[in-house]
Amino acid sequence: MVWTLPNLLSLFRILIIPLLVYLLTFPDRYSALLAAALFVFAALTDYFDGYLARRTQSVSDVGKILDPLADKLMVASALIMLAALDRPNEPSVPAWLVVVILARESAVTVIRGIALAEGIVMQAEALGKYKFILQAFAIVALLVHYRYWGLDFFAAGLYFLTLSAVVAIWSGVNYHVQFFRLRHW
């Protein structure tokens, strides 16, 4: 059950991260739009891998781990690059916000790893999916960064990123509560 189409889509998301990071080494508008388009494409594969896994009844333990891992790597890579990106006379993503989001991602990954070692598979929950959707909106807007059609994509991106951080913390607490309930503590 490892080489199913849904799992291959998750692997694809992981494999495009180097290209996304490379595009973010250039602070120009064209590279920003290409990076945003690539991220949108990758985020869409996240939807399709889950849909296909359920539709073809090919949900697997590997997929339950690989899908959220691909999401975390994609989000972490984009956020780290966005916080480090130096665009002349332009604001950047606050590093503290990236740290909060990545700390939650790390904590959830650790708790899921401990659960898995104990034979408990904790799959992604709905709140985590909403968090990813908010993060995807935020990251796409932050990748676009510049003003187009009178819209301040950077400001919109920061709004969605802040909202996603709140949902991320809430979701992280839920994962920990679920873990302790499953362990009967």
C-alpha positions as CSV (number, residue, x, y, z in Angstrom):
1,M,0.0,0.0,0.0
2,V,3.0,2.4,-0.2
3,W,3.0,3.2,-3.9
4,T,-0.6,4.3,-4.2
5,L,-1.4,7.5,-6.2
6,P,-2.4,9.4,-3.0
7,N,1.0,8.6,-1.4
8,L,2.8,9.5,-4.6
9,L,1.0,12.9,-4.6
10,S,2.3,13.4,-1.0
11,L,5.8,12.5,-2.1
12,F,5.5,14.9,-5.0
13,R,4.8,17.7,-2.5
14,I,8.0,16.9,-0.7
15,L,10.0,16.7,-3.9
16,I,9.0,20.2,-5.1
17,I,10.2,21.9,-1.9
18,P,13.7,22.4,-3.3
19,L,12.3,24.2,-6.3
20,L,10.1,26.4,-4.1
21,V,13.1,27.3,-1.9
22,Y,15.2,28.0,-5.0
23,L,12.5,30.4,-6.3
24,L,12.5,32.2,-3.0
25,T,16.1,33.1,-3.2
26,F,15.2,35.7,-5.8
27,P,13.3,38.7,-4.4
28,D,11.7,39.8,-7.7
29,R,8.0,39.8,-8.6
30,Y,8.3,37.1,-11.3
31,S,9.9,34.6,-9.0
32,A,7.4,35.5,-6.3
33,L,4.5,34.7,-8.6
34,L,6.1,31.5,-9.8
35,A,6.7,30.4,-6.2
36,A,3.0,31.2,-5.3
37,A,1.8,29.2,-8.3
38,L,3.9,26.3,-7.4
39,F,2.7,26.4,-3.8
40,V,-1.0,26.5,-5.0
41,F,-0.4,23.5,-7.2
42,A,1.2,21.6,-4.4
43,A,-1.6,22.6,-2.0
44,L,-4.1,21.3,-4.5
45,T,-2.4,17.9,-4.6
46,D,-3.0,17.8,-0.8
47,Y,-6.7,17.9,-1.5
48,F,-6.5,15.3,-4.2
49,D,-4.4,12.8,-2.3
50,G,-7.0,12.7,0.5
51,Y,-9.9,12.6,-1.9
52,L,-8.4,9.8,-4.0
53,A,-7.4,7.8,-0.9
54,R,-10.9,7.8,0.4
55,R,-12.5,7.3,-3.0
56,T,-10.3,4.3,-4.0
57,Q,-10.3,2.9,-0.5
58,S,-6.5,3.1,-0.4
59,V,-6.1,4.9,2.9
60,S,-3.0,3.5,4.5
61,D,-1.0,4.0,7.7
62,V,1.9,5.3,5.5
63,G,-0.5,7.8,3.9
64,K,-1.7,8.9,7.3
65,I,1.8,9.8,8.2
66,L,3.1,11.0,4.8
67,D,0.3,13.4,4.1
68,P,0.7,15.6,7.2
69,L,4.5,15.3,7.0
70,A,4.4,16.7,3.4
71,D,2.2,19.5,4.6
72,K,4.5,20.3,7.5
73,L,7.6,20.3,5.3
74,M,6.0,22.4,2.6
75,V,4.7,25.0,5.1
76,A,8.0,25.0,7.2
77,S,10.1,25.5,4.1
78,A,8.0,28.4,2.8
79,L,7.7,30.1,6.1
80,I,11.4,29.9,6.9
81,M,12.3,31.3,3.5
82,L,9.7,34.1,3.8
83,A,11.0,35.1,7.2
84,A,14.6,35.2,5.9
85,L,13.8,36.8,2.5
86,D,15.3,40.2,2.2
87,R,13.2,42.3,-0.3
88,P,14.6,45.8,-0.5
89,N,12.3,48.4,1.2
90,E,9.7,45.7,1.8
91,P,8.5,44.1,5.1
92,S,9.2,40.4,5.9
93,V,7.3,37.8,7.8
94,P,7.9,38.1,11.6
95,A,10.3,35.4,12.7
96,W,8.4,35.0,16.0
97,L,5.2,34.0,14.2
98,V,7.1,31.4,12.2
99,V,8.6,30.0,15.4
100,V,5.2,29.7,17.0
101,I,3.8,27.8,14.0
102,L,6.9,25.6,13.6
103,A,7.0,24.8,17.4
104,R,3.4,23.6,17.1
105,E,4.2,21.5,14.1
106,S,7.2,19.9,15.9
107,A,5.2,19.2,19.0
108,V,2.5,17.5,17.1
109,T,5.0,15.5,15.0
110,V,6.7,14.3,18.2
111,I,3.4,13.3,19.9
112,R,2.3,11.5,16.8
113,G,5.7,9.7,16.6
114,I,5.4,8.6,20.2
115,A,1.8,7.4,19.6
116,L,3.0,5.4,16.5
117,A,5.8,3.8,18.5
118,E,3.1,2.6,20.9
119,G,0.9,1.3,18.1
120,I,-1.5,4.2,18.0
121,V,-1.9,5.9,14.6
122,M,-3.2,9.5,15.0
123,Q,-4.4,10.7,11.7
124,A,-4.9,14.3,10.7
125,E,-8.1,15.8,12.2
126,A,-10.4,18.3,10.7
127,L,-9.0,21.2,12.7
128,G,-5.5,20.5,11.4
129,K,-6.9,20.6,7.8
130,Y,-8.5,24.0,8.5
131,K,-5.2,25.1,9.9
132,F,-3.4,24.0,6.7
133,I,-6.0,25.8,4.5
134,L,-5.5,29.0,6.4
135,Q,-1.7,28.6,6.2
136,A,-2.0,27.9,2.4
137,F,-4.0,31.1,1.9
138,A,-1.4,33.0,4.1
139,I,1.6,31.6,2.4
140,V,0.3,32.1,-1.2
141,A,-0.5,35.8,-0.3
142,L,2.9,36.2,1.4
143,L,4.6,34.6,-1.6
144,V,2.9,37.0,-4.0
145,H,3.9,39.7,-1.5
146,Y,3.5,42.7,-3.7
147,R,0.4,44.9,-4.5
148,Y,-1.7,43.8,-7.4
149,W,-5.0,45.3,-8.5
150,G,-5.0,47.5,-5.4
151,L,-4.7,44.5,-3.0
152,D,-2.0,44.3,-0.4
153,F,-1.1,40.7,-0.6
154,F,1.5,41.0,2.2
155,A,-1.1,42.4,4.7
156,A,-3.6,39.8,3.7
157,G,-1.0,37.1,4.2
158,L,-0.1,38.3,7.6
159,Y,-3.7,38.3,8.6
160,F,-4.3,34.7,7.5
161,L,-0.9,33.6,9.0
162,T,-1.9,35.1,12.4
163,L,-5.3,33.4,12.2
164,S,-3.6,30.1,11.3
165,A,-1.3,30.4,14.3
166,V,-4.3,30.6,16.6
167,V,-5.9,27.6,14.9
168,A,-2.5,25.8,15.0
169,I,-2.2,26.2,18.7
170,W,-5.8,25.1,19.3
171,S,-5.3,22.0,17.1
172,G,-2.0,21.2,18.8
173,V,-3.7,21.2,22.2
174,N,-6.4,18.9,20.8
175,Y,-3.7,16.5,19.5
176,H,-2.1,16.3,22.9
177,V,-5.5,15.8,24.7
178,Q,-6.4,13.0,22.1
179,F,-3.0,11.4,22.7
180,F,-3.4,11.3,26.5
181,R,-7.0,10.0,26.2
182,L,-5.8,7.2,23.9
183,R,-3.1,6.2,26.4
184,H,-5.7,6.3,29.2
185,W,-3.8,8.7,31.3
